Amino acid sequence: MGLPGLRRLDHIGFTVPDLDQAQRFLVDVLGCEYLYSLGPFADQGSWMADHLNVDPRATVEENRFFRLGGQAVFEVFAYTAPDRRTDPPRNSDVGGHHVALYVDDLDAAVAHLLRHGVTVLGEPTASRGPHEGQRWVYFLAPWGMQFELVSYPHGRAFFRNEHR
């Protein structure tokens, strides 16, 4: 038994140091569609701490919503907070994460990122085992957040074998 009524991922939220820079990257480089903005949000009580697990004096100057590929939605925040950390977590840090984006042609996508001055980490890697058939590579947003490109146009071993 899992979470009752669970159907799909709705959105991914993340915080950036500069919303305009993030919008340029998300729209001009990744190809997201800007949807709308909300905010500002602030509270003199404990609402921010109680509901968002941030310092009670934290504020959300604005948050912007972007659609990627017709389905995924990114909710992008610009916070101020007295205890705000500015270094993004690495994958090895608790809370570390990355956002993986599927592309049809990994090499063309990497070339596109490089033309836009994006930091690509290493070379595309071919997976083995259950992910055989997939290639992937990590890249960094201008603010240091980790993203990954993945491509498996002919499927991955696990899923091919699962449907036999």
Rosetta constraint file for C-alpha pairs under 8 A:
AtomPair CA 2 CA 6 HARMONIC 7.86 0.50
AtomPair CA 9 CA 72 HARMONIC 7.99 0.50
AtomPair CA 10 CA 72 HARMONIC 7.19 0.50
AtomPair CA 10 CA 73 HARMONIC 7.05 0.50
AtomPair CA 11 CA 72 HARMONIC 6.17 0.50
AtomPair CA 11 CA 73 HARMONIC 4.71 0.50
AtomPair CA 11 CA 74 HARMONIC 5.70 0.50
AtomPair CA 11 CA 75 HARMONIC 6.82 0.50
AtomPair CA 12 CA 72 HARMONIC 7.83 0.50
AtomPair CA 12 CA 73 HARMONIC 6.36 0.50
AtomPair CA 12 CA 74 HARMONIC 4.97 0.50
AtomPair CA 12 CA 75 HARMONIC 6.05 0.50
AtomPair CA 13 CA 74 HARMONIC 5.65 0.50
AtomPair CA 13 CA 75 HARMONIC 4.39 0.50
AtomPair CA 13 CA 76 HARMONIC 5.68 0.50
AtomPair CA 13 CA 77 HARMONIC 7.37 0.50
AtomPair CA 14 CA 74 HARMONIC 7.58 0.50
AtomPair CA 14 CA 75 HARMONIC 6.47 0.50
AtomPair CA 14 CA 76 HARMONIC 5.20 0.50
AtomPair CA 14 CA 77 HARMONIC 6.11 0.50
AtomPair CA 15 CA 76 HARMONIC 5.68 0.50
AtomPair CA 15 CA 77 HARMONIC 4.50 0.50
AtomPair CA 15 CA 78 HARMONIC 5.80 0.50
AtomPair CA 15 CA 79 HARMONIC 7.03 0.50
AtomPair CA 16 CA 22 HARMONIC 6.94 0.50
AtomPair CA 16 CA 76 HARMONIC 6.92 0.50
AtomPair CA 16 CA 77 HARMONIC 6.19 0.50
AtomPair CA 16 CA 78 HARMONIC 5.74 0.50
AtomPair CA 16 CA 79 HARMONIC 7.94 0.50
AtomPair CA 16 CA 143 HARMONIC 6.82 0.50
AtomPair CA 17 CA 78 HARMONIC 6.28 0.50
AtomPair CA 17 CA 79 HARMONIC 7.86 0.50
AtomPair CA 17 CA 86 HARMONIC 7.73 0.50
AtomPair CA 17 CA 143 HARMONIC 7.01 0.50
AtomPair CA 18 CA 22 HARMONIC 6.23 0.50
AtomPair CA 18 CA 78 HARMONIC 6.83 0.50
AtomPair CA 19 CA 23 HARMONIC 5.99 0.50
AtomPair CA 19 CA 64 HARMONIC 7.88 0.50
AtomPair CA 19 CA 76 HARMONIC 7.56 0.50
AtomPair CA 19 CA 77 HARMONIC 7.42 0.50
AtomPair CA 19 CA 78 HARMONIC 6.32 0.50
AtomPair CA 20 CA 24 HARMONIC 6.26 0.50
AtomPair CA 21 CA 25 HARMONIC 6.30 0.50
AtomPair CA 21 CA 142 HARMONIC 7.78 0.50
AtomPair CA 22 CA 26 HARMONIC 5.98 0.50
AtomPair CA 22 CA 142 HARMONIC 7.68 0.50
AtomPair CA 23 CA 27 HARMONIC 5.81 0.50
AtomPair CA 23 CA 28 HARMONIC 7.87 0.50
AtomPair CA 23 CA 34 HARMONIC 7.73 0.50
AtomPair CA 24 CA 28 HARMONIC 5.31 0.50
AtomPair CA 24 CA 29 HARMONIC 7.21 0.50
AtomPair CA 25 CA 29 HARMONIC 5.06 0.50
AtomPair CA 25 CA 30 HARMONIC 6.49 0.50
AtomPair CA 25 CA 141 HARMONIC 7.41 0.50
AtomPair CA 25 CA 142 HARMONIC 7.60 0.50
AtomPair CA 26 CA 30 HARMONIC 5.00 0.50
AtomPair CA 26 CA 31 HARMONIC 6.19 0.50
AtomPair CA 26 CA 32 HARMONIC 5.42 0.50
AtomPair CA 26 CA 66 HARMONIC 7.84 0.50
AtomPair CA 27 CA 31 HARMONIC 4.63 0.50
AtomPair CA 27 CA 32 HARMONIC 4.54 0.50
AtomPair CA 27 CA 33 HARMONIC 6.07 0.50
AtomPair CA 27 CA 34 HARMONIC 6.96 0.50
AtomPair CA 28 CA 32 HARMONIC 7.66 0.50
AtomPair CA 29 CA 113 HARMONIC 7.12 0.50
AtomPair CA 29 CA 116 HARMONIC 6.90 0.50
AtomPair CA 31 CA 68 HARMONIC 7.06 0.50
AtomPair CA 32 CA 66 HARMONIC 5.93 0.50
AtomPair CA 32 CA 67 HARMONIC 5.45 0.50
AtomPair CA 32 CA 68 HARMONIC 4.63 0.50
AtomPair CA 32 CA 69 HARMONIC 7.11 0.50
AtomPair CA 33 CA 66 HARMONIC 5.32 0.50
AtomPair CA 33 CA 67 HARMONIC 5.05 0.50
AtomPair CA 33 CA 68 HARMONIC 6.45 0.50
AtomPair CA 34 CA 64 HARMONIC 7.68 0.50
AtomPair CA 34 CA 65 HARMONIC 6.23 0.50
AtomPair CA 34 CA 66 HARMONIC 4.47 0.50
AtomPair CA 34 CA 67 HARMONIC 6.55 0.50
AtomPair CA 35 CA 64 HARMONIC 7.48 0.50
AtomPair CA 35 CA 65 HARMONIC 5.36 0.50
AtomPair CA 35 CA 66 HARMONIC 5.27 0.50
AtomPair CA 35 CA 67 HARMONIC 6.81 0.50
AtomPair CA 36 CA 64 HARMONIC 5.84 0.50
AtomPair CA 36 CA 65 HARMONIC 5.50 0.50
AtomPair CA 36 CA 66 HARMONIC 7.54 0.50
AtomPair CA 37 CA 62 HARMONIC 6.73 0.50
AtomPair CA 37 CA 63 HARMONIC 5.58 0.50
AtomPair CA 37 CA 64 HARMONIC 4.27 0.50
AtomPair CA 37 CA 65 HARMONIC 6.22 0.50
AtomPair CA 38 CA 62 HARMONIC 5.69 0.50
AtomPair CA 38 CA 63 HARMONIC 5.36 0.50
AtomPair CA 38 CA 64 HARMONIC 6.45 0.50
AtomPair CA 39 CA 60 HARMONIC 6.65 0.50
AtomPair CA 39 CA 61 HARMONIC 6.04 0.50
AtomPair CA 39 CA 62 HARMONIC 4.51 0.50
AtomPair CA 39 CA 63 HARMONIC 6.29 0.50
AtomPair CA 40 CA 59 HARMONIC 7.34 0.50
AtomPair CA 40 CA 60 HARMONIC 5.55 0.50
AtomPair CA 40 CA 61 HARMONIC 4.51 0.50
AtomPair CA 40 CA 62 HARMONIC 5.11 0.50
AtomPair CA 40 CA 63 HARMONIC 7.97 0.50
AtomPair CA 41 CA 59 HARMONIC 5.69 0.50
AtomPair CA 41 CA 60 HARMONIC 5.00 0.50
AtomPair CA 41 CA 61 HARMONIC 6.45 0.50
AtomPair CA 41 CA 62 HARMONIC 7.49 0.50
AtomPair CA 42 CA 48 HARMONIC 7.33 0.50
AtomPair CA 42 CA 57 HARMONIC 7.36 0.50
AtomPair CA 42 CA 58 HARMONIC 6.82 0.50
AtomPair CA 42 CA 59 HARMONIC 4.70 0.50
AtomPair CA 42 CA 60 HARMONIC 6.58 0.50
AtomPair CA 43 CA 47 HARMONIC 6.33 0.50
AtomPair CA 43 CA 48 HARMONIC 6.58 0.50
AtomPair CA 43 CA 56 HARMONIC 7.36 0.50
AtomPair CA 43 CA 57 HARMONIC 6.97 0.50
AtomPair CA 43 CA 59 HARMONIC 7.61 0.50
AtomPair CA 44 CA 56 HARMONIC 7.49 0.50
AtomPair CA 44 CA 57 HARMONIC 6.97 0.50
AtomPair CA 45 CA 56 HARMONIC 6.89 0.50
AtomPair CA 46 CA 50 HARMONIC 5.89 0.50
AtomPair CA 46 CA 56 HARMONIC 5.22 0.50
AtomPair CA 47 CA 51 HARMONIC 5.76 0.50
AtomPair CA 47 CA 52 HARMONIC 7.79 0.50
AtomPair CA 47 CA 56 HARMONIC 6.93 0.50
AtomPair CA 48 CA 52 HARMONIC 5.34 0.50
AtomPair CA 48 CA 53 HARMONIC 6.70 0.50
AtomPair CA 48 CA 54 HARMONIC 6.03 0.50
AtomPair CA 48 CA 55 HARMONIC 6.84 0.50
AtomPair CA 48 CA 56 HARMONIC 5.18 0.50
AtomPair CA 48 CA 57 HARMONIC 7.41 0.50
AtomPair CA 48 CA 58 HARMONIC 6.78 0.50
AtomPair CA 48 CA 59 HARMONIC 7.95 0.50
AtomPair CA 49 CA 53 HARMONIC 4.54 0.50
AtomPair CA 49 CA 54 HARMONIC 4.78 0.50
AtomPair CA 49 CA 55 HARMONIC 5.53 0.50
AtomPair CA 49 CA 56 HARMONIC 4.81 0.50
AtomPair CA 54 CA 58 HARMONIC 6.44 0.50
AtomPair CA 54 CA 81 HARMONIC 7.87 0.50
AtomPair CA 55 CA 81 HARMONIC 6.37 0.50
AtomPair CA 55 CA 82 HARMONIC 7.15 0.50
AtomPair CA 55 CA 83 HARMONIC 6.93 0.50
AtomPair CA 57 CA 81 HARMONIC 6.30 0.50
AtomPair CA 57 CA 82 HARMONIC 7.18 0.50
AtomPair CA 58 CA 79 HARMONIC 6.77 0.50
AtomPair CA 58 CA 80 HARMONIC 5.51 0.50
AtomPair CA 58 CA 81 HARMONIC 4.13 0.50
AtomPair CA 58 CA 82 HARMONIC 6.94 0.50
AtomPair CA 59 CA 79 HARMONIC 5.54 0.50
AtomPair CA 59 CA 80 HARMONIC 5.26 0.50
AtomPair CA 59 CA 81 HARMONIC 6.47 0.50
AtomPair CA 60 CA 77 HARMONIC 6.73 0.50
AtomPair CA 60 CA 78 HARMONIC 5.73 0.50
AtomPair CA 60 CA 79 HARMONIC 4.47 0.50
AtomPair CA 60 CA 80 HARMONIC 6.50 0.50
AtomPair CA 61 CA 77 HARMONIC 7.87 0.50
AtomPair CA 61 CA 78 HARMONIC 5.75 0.50
AtomPair CA 61 CA 79 HARMONIC 6.01 0.50
AtomPair CA 61 CA 80 HARMONIC 7.31 0.50
AtomPair CA 62 CA 77 HARMONIC 6.25 0.50
AtomPair CA 62 CA 78 HARMONIC 5.76 0.50
AtomPair CA 62 CA 79 HARMONIC 7.73 0.50
AtomPair CA 63 CA 75 HARMONIC 6.62 0.50
AtomPair CA 63 CA 76 HARMONIC 5.31 0.50
AtomPair CA 63 CA 77 HARMONIC 4.33 0.50
AtomPair CA 63 CA 78 HARMONIC 6.18 0.50
AtomPair CA 64 CA 75 HARMONIC 5.82 0.50
AtomPair CA 64 CA 76 HARMONIC 5.19 0.50
AtomPair CA 64 CA 77 HARMONIC 6.66 0.50
AtomPair CA 65 CA 73 HARMONIC 6.77 0.50
AtomPair CA 65 CA 74 HARMONIC 5.67 0.50
AtomPair CA 65 CA 75 HARMONIC 4.66 0.50
AtomPair CA 65 CA 76 HARMONIC 6.24 0.50
AtomPair CA 66 CA 73 HARMONIC 5.53 0.50
AtomPair CA 66 CA 74 HARMONIC 5.17 0.50
AtomPair CA 66 CA 75 HARMONIC 6.68 0.50
AtomPair CA 66 CA 76 HARMONIC 7.99 0.50
AtomPair CA 67 CA 71 HARMONIC 6.46 0.50
AtomPair CA 67 CA 72 HARMONIC 5.72 0.50
AtomPair CA 67 CA 73 HARMONIC 4.47 0.50
AtomPair CA 67 CA 74 HARMONIC 6.41 0.50
AtomPair CA 68 CA 72 HARMONIC 5.14 0.50
AtomPair CA 68 CA 73 HARMONIC 6.09 0.50
AtomPair CA 68 CA 74 HARMONIC 7.62 0.50
AtomPair CA 80 CA 84 HARMONIC 7.02 0.50
AtomPair CA 88 CA 143 HARMONIC 7.88 0.50
AtomPair CA 88 CA 144 HARMONIC 6.20 0.50
AtomPair CA 88 CA 145 HARMONIC 6.13 0.50
AtomPair CA 89 CA 93 HARMONIC 5.75 0.50
AtomPair CA 89 CA 94 HARMONIC 7.69 0.50
AtomPair CA 89 CA 95 HARMONIC 6.84 0.50
AtomPair CA 89 CA 96 HARMONIC 5.03 0.50
AtomPair CA 89 CA 97 HARMONIC 7.46 0.50
AtomPair CA 89 CA 145 HARMONIC 7.84 0.50
AtomPair CA 90 CA 96 HARMONIC 5.21 0.50
AtomPair CA 90 CA 97 HARMONIC 7.22 0.50
AtomPair CA 90 CA 146 HARMONIC 7.80 0.50
AtomPair CA 91 CA 95 HARMONIC 7.82 0.50
AtomPair CA 91 CA 96 HARMONIC 4.28 0.50
AtomPair CA 91 CA 97 HARMONIC 5.47 0.50
AtomPair CA 91 CA 98 HARMONIC 7.27 0.50
AtomPair CA 92 CA 96 HARMONIC 6.12 0.50
AtomPair CA 97 CA 146 HARMONIC 7.13 0.50
AtomPair CA 98 CA 145 HARMONIC 7.31 0.50
AtomPair CA 98 CA 146 HARMONIC 4.90 0.50
AtomPair CA 98 CA 147 HARMONIC 5.05 0.50
AtomPair CA 98 CA 148 HARMONIC 6.72 0.50
AtomPair CA 99 CA 146 HARMONIC 6.77 0.50
AtomPair CA 99 CA 147 HARMONIC 4.72 0.50
AtomPair CA 99 CA 148 HARMONIC 6.04 0.50
AtomPair CA 100 CA 147 HARMONIC 5.71 0.50
AtomPair CA 100 CA 148 HARMONIC 4.40 0.50
AtomPair CA 100 CA 149 HARMONIC 5.70 0.50
AtomPair CA 100 CA 150 HARMONIC 6.70 0.50
AtomPair CA 101 CA 147 HARMONIC 7.45 0.50
AtomPair CA 101 CA 148 HARMONIC 6.02 0.50
AtomPair CA 101 CA 149 HARMONIC 4.96 0.50
AtomPair CA 101 CA 150 HARMONIC 6.11 0.50
AtomPair CA 102 CA 149 HARMONIC 5.86 0.50
AtomPair CA 102 CA 150 HARMONIC 4.90 0.50
AtomPair CA 102 CA 151 HARMONIC 5.66 0.50
AtomPair CA 103 CA 109 HARMONIC 7.10 0.50
AtomPair CA 103 CA 149 HARMONIC 6.64 0.50
AtomPair CA 103 CA 150 HARMONIC 6.20 0.50
AtomPair CA 103 CA 151 HARMONIC 5.38 0.50
AtomPair CA 104 CA 151 HARMONIC 5.90 0.50
AtomPair CA 104 CA 152 HARMONIC 7.56 0.50
AtomPair CA 104 CA 153 HARMONIC 6.27 0.50
AtomPair CA 105 CA 109 HARMONIC 6.28 0.50
AtomPair CA 105 CA 151 HARMONIC 6.73 0.50
AtomPair CA 106 CA 110 HARMONIC 6.13 0.50
AtomPair CA 106 CA 124 HARMONIC 7.84 0.50
AtomPair CA 106 CA 135 HARMONIC 7.40 0.50
AtomPair CA 106 CA 136 HARMONIC 7.47 0.50
AtomPair CA 106 CA 149 HARMONIC 7.03 0.50
AtomPair CA 106 CA 150 HARMONIC 6.95 0.50
AtomPair CA 106 CA 151 HARMONIC 5.92 0.50
AtomPair CA 107 CA 111 HARMONIC 6.19 0.50
AtomPair CA 107 CA 124 HARMONIC 7.97 0.50
AtomPair CA 108 CA 112 HARMONIC 6.21 0.50
AtomPair CA 109 CA 113 HARMONIC 6.33 0.50
AtomPair CA 110 CA 114 HARMONIC 6.20 0.50
AtomPair CA 110 CA 120 HARMONIC 7.53 0.50
AtomPair CA 111 CA 115 HARMONIC 6.16 0.50
AtomPair CA 112 CA 116 HARMONIC 6.46 0.50
AtomPair CA 113 CA 117 HARMONIC 6.48 0.50
AtomPair CA 113 CA 118 HARMONIC 5.22 0.50
AtomPair CA 113 CA 119 HARMONIC 7.78 0.50
AtomPair CA 113 CA 120 HARMONIC 7.53 0.50
AtomPair CA 114 CA 118 HARMONIC 5.39 0.50
AtomPair CA 114 CA 119 HARMONIC 7.15 0.50
AtomPair CA 114 CA 120 HARMONIC 7.22 0.50
AtomPair CA 118 CA 139 HARMONIC 7.12 0.50
AtomPair CA 118 CA 140 HARMONIC 6.73 0.50
AtomPair CA 118 CA 141 HARMONIC 7.09 0.50
AtomPair CA 118 CA 142 HARMONIC 7.36 0.50
AtomPair CA 119 CA 139 HARMONIC 5.64 0.50
AtomPair CA 119 CA 140 HARMONIC 5.53 0.50
AtomPair CA 119 CA 141 HARMONIC 7.70 0.50
AtomPair CA 120 CA 137 HARMONIC 7.39 0.50
AtomPair CA 120 CA 138 HARMONIC 6.12 0.50
AtomPair CA 120 CA 139 HARMONIC 4.24 0.50
AtomPair CA 120 CA 140 HARMONIC 6.59 0.50
AtomPair CA 121 CA 137 HARMONIC 6.79 0.50
AtomPair CA 121 CA 138 HARMONIC 5.38 0.50
AtomPair CA 121 CA 139 HARMONIC 5.48 0.50
AtomPair CA 121 CA 140 HARMONIC 7.76 0.50
AtomPair CA 122 CA 137 HARMONIC 7.15 0.50
AtomPair CA 122 CA 138 HARMONIC 7.65 0.50
AtomPair CA 123 CA 137 HARMONIC 6.48 0.50
AtomPair CA 124 CA 135 HARMONIC 6.24 0.50
AtomPair CA 124 CA 136 HARMONIC 5.32 0.50
AtomPair CA 124 CA 137 HARMONIC 4.74 0.50
AtomPair CA 125 CA 135 HARMONIC 5.31 0.50
AtomPair CA 125 CA 136 HARMONIC 5.35 0.50
AtomPair CA 125 CA 137 HARMONIC 6.32 0.50
AtomPair CA 126 CA 132 HARMONIC 7.25 0.50
AtomPair CA 126 CA 133 HARMONIC 7.26 0.50
AtomPair CA 126 CA 134 HARMONIC 5.99 0.50
AtomPair CA 126 CA 135 HARMONIC 4.39 0.50
AtomPair CA 126 CA 136 HARMONIC 6.70 0.50
AtomPair CA 127 CA 131 HARMONIC 5.47 0.50
AtomPair CA 127 CA 132 HARMONIC 5.00 0.50
AtomPair CA 127 CA 133 HARMONIC 6.69 0.50
AtomPair CA 127 CA 134 HARMONIC 5.49 0.50
AtomPair CA 127 CA 135 HARMONIC 5.88 0.50
AtomPair CA 127 CA 136 HARMONIC 7.61 0.50
AtomPair CA 128 CA 132 HARMONIC 4.24 0.50
AtomPair CA 128 CA 133 HARMONIC 7.56 0.50
AtomPair CA 129 CA 157 HARMONIC 7.14 0.50
AtomPair CA 129 CA 158 HARMONIC 7.93 0.50
AtomPair CA 130 CA 156 HARMONIC 6.76 0.50
AtomPair CA 130 CA 157 HARMONIC 5.04 0.50
AtomPair CA 130 CA 158 HARMONIC 4.46 0.50
AtomPair CA 130 CA 159 HARMONIC 7.94 0.50
AtomPair CA 131 CA 156 HARMONIC 5.01 0.50
AtomPair CA 131 CA 157 HARMONIC 5.59 0.50
AtomPair CA 131 CA 158 HARMONIC 6.30 0.50
AtomPair CA 132 CA 156 HARMONIC 5.36 0.50
AtomPair CA 132 CA 157 HARMONIC 5.19 0.50
AtomPair CA 132 CA 158 HARMONIC 7.87 0.50
AtomPair CA 133 CA 152 HARMONIC 5.62 0.50
AtomPair CA 133 CA 153 HARMONIC 7.96 0.50
AtomPair CA 133 CA 154 HARMONIC 6.74 0.50
AtomPair CA 133 CA 155 HARMONIC 6.04 0.50
AtomPair CA 133 CA 156 HARMONIC 4.77 0.50
AtomPair CA 133 CA 157 HARMONIC 6.44 0.50
AtomPair CA 134 CA 150 HARMONIC 6.81 0.50
AtomPair CA 134 CA 151 HARMONIC 5.55 0.50
AtomPair CA 134 CA 152 HARMONIC 4.34 0.50
AtomPair CA 134 CA 153 HARMONIC 7.89 0.50
AtomPair CA 134 CA 155 HARMONIC 7.25 0.50
AtomPair CA 134 CA 156 HARMONIC 5.91 0.50
AtomPair CA 135 CA 150 HARMONIC 5.79 0.50
AtomPair CA 135 CA 151 HARMONIC 5.46 0.50
AtomPair CA 135 CA 152 HARMONIC 6.52 0.50
AtomPair CA 136 CA 148 HARMONIC 6.84 0.50
AtomPair CA 136 CA 149 HARMONIC 5.45 0.50
AtomPair CA 136 CA 150 HARMONIC 4.38 0.50
AtomPair CA 136 CA 151 HARMONIC 6.46 0.50
AtomPair CA 137 CA 148 HARMONIC 5.61 0.50
AtomPair CA 137 CA 149 HARMONIC 5.44 0.50
AtomPair CA 137 CA 150 HARMONIC 6.84 0.50
AtomPair CA 138 CA 146 HARMONIC 6.80 0.50
AtomPair CA 138 CA 147 HARMONIC 5.65 0.50
AtomPair CA 138 CA 148 HARMONIC 4.18 0.50
AtomPair CA 138 CA 149 HARMONIC 6.29 0.50
AtomPair CA 139 CA 146 HARMONIC 5.99 0.50
AtomPair CA 139 CA 147 HARMONIC 5.30 0.50
AtomPair CA 139 CA 148 HARMONIC 5.96 0.50
AtomPair CA 139 CA 149 HARMONIC 7.78 0.50
AtomPair CA 140 CA 144 HARMONIC 5.27 0.50
AtomPair CA 140 CA 145 HARMONIC 5.52 0.50
AtomPair CA 140 CA 146 HARMONIC 4.85 0.50
AtomPair CA 140 CA 147 HARMONIC 5.96 0.50
AtomPair CA 141 CA 145 HARMONIC 5.19 0.50
AtomPair CA 141 CA 146 HARMONIC 6.53 0.50
AtomPair CA 141 CA 147 HARMONIC 7.19 0.50
AtomPair CA 152 CA 156 HARMONIC 6.24 0.50
AtomPair CA 155 CA 159 HARMONIC 6.88 0.50
AtomPair CA 155 CA 160 HARMONIC 6.35 0.50
AtomPair CA 156 CA 160 HARMONIC 6.08 0.50
AtomPair CA 157 CA 161 HARMONIC 5.98 0.50
AtomPair CA 158 CA 162 HARMONIC 5.99 0.50
AtomPair CA 159 CA 163 HARMONIC 6.48 0.50
AtomPair CA 160 CA 164 HARMONIC 6.92 0.50
